[in-house]
Amino acid sequence: MHSKIAVVTSALSGIGESTATRLAQAGFKVYGACRPGIQMAPRSYEMLPLDVTCEDSVQAFVAAVVRQEGRIDLLVNNARIGLTPAGAEESSLQQVQAVFDTNFFGLVRMTRAVLPYMRARSAGRIINIGSVLGARSVPYGALYSAAMHAIVGYTEALDLELRDWGIRAIVIEPAYTGTSFDADMVEPDAKLDAYLGARTVVTRRVRDIMMIAEGPEAVADAVVKVAQAKRPKARYAVGGVATRMRLLRAFTPDSLTESGVRKDIRMSTKLA
């Protein structure tokens, strides 16, 4: 049997690295992607340069994989920019655009580049790594939440469109994932003193949560499960926190959900 060909974006560390490793262990031939110019040690999968914010780079990456393998069976869109907690107005418009250019438009570029090859074979699977914040926004995470909501809306519509070709598009929605907080997130570029107190409290709480959160292996295992499932669901919550947040959103009045979210991140539960 020929191995299925998988592409994983941002596969240098964290969720991407764990996902690429798990897929390789499961029998996929994996092509990981990382930004051009980065040096790395040998891995169990091949790495190719990719900048998801550049259309030429995306097209060159996909063409290189197809040239070597003739097809792409699985695309895992994982590239993203994370922001430390901040008020919604503490990011400049330029930073907002940069975050969306990677987190959402990068995903769209990769999907558009891969789909013609999948449609030609009437087969393929696209797995987008989103977040439970695509179902429930949190204060001091407006920009990241907005990008995650965009991923959910895009993927749900895409999935319904592509089933006519035997292709599926699925969202994986983890909550907090144990990574290096300071290394994996960027600071807002337009901080305001008005938000300093709340931003400090929320940042401290998020850092504490991430230190005890499930590792990226939990997300990687979910990706492998979805990649191999005969009839996957459209959305998968990963971990207890994400599952509870999804259930709260579905079955709990908004006032209780909002109060619970604010309490969890150490904000006042008094709502105007």
C-alpha positions, 0 to 999 in steps of 0.5 A: 500500500502507498502511504498517504501524503500529508502536509502540516504547516508550521511543523517546527514546534508545538502542535505542528511538530507533534502532529507531523510526528504522530502522522508519520508514526501512523504511516503517512508520508509527511511534509512539514512546513516552516518559514524560510531560512530556519535551520533544524535537526533531522526529523521523521518527516521532510521539511520544506520552506513556506510562508503562508502570507505569500501566495508565491511561496504557497504555490511553490510549496504545494507544487514541490510536494505534488511534483514529488508525490503526485498528490496531497491526501491530507492538509493540516492548516496549523500556522498561526500567530498568538497574542498575549492577552490585551484589550481589543483596542490595544492592537494597531490595525497593522497588527490586526491585519498581520494576525489575520494574514497568517491565522485566517488568510494563510489557511485560505491560501493553502486550501485554495492551492491544494483543492484543485489536486484533491478535486481532480482525484475526488478525495482528500481531507483538510483539517484546520486547527482552530480553537474553542475560542471559535465557539466562545470568545473571551475578554482580552482575546478579541483579535485571536477569537475573531480569527478563530470564528472566521476559521469555523465559518469558513470550514463549515461552509467549505465542508458542505461544498466539498462533500460532492467531491468526496472531500471533507473539511474539519475543525479541531478545537483545543482550548489551552495547549501547553506551550512556552507562553512567552516564546509562542505569543507576541505582545500587542503593539498599542498598549494603553494604560487604561487596560494595564491592571486587567491585562496583568491579571489576565496574563498571569492567569493564562500563563498559569493555566498554560503551565498545567494544560494538556500538551500538543500531543493531545491535539496531534492525537485528535488530528490522526484520529480525524485523518483516519476516520471513515465518517468524521464529524465537522468539529472536534473539541479537544480536552476537558476544558474545550468540551465544557466550554462547548457544552456551556455555550450550547446549553447555558444562558449567556449571562451564566457563561459570561460570568463563568468565563470572567471568573475563570480568568480572575475578572470581576463577575459584575456585568453591566 
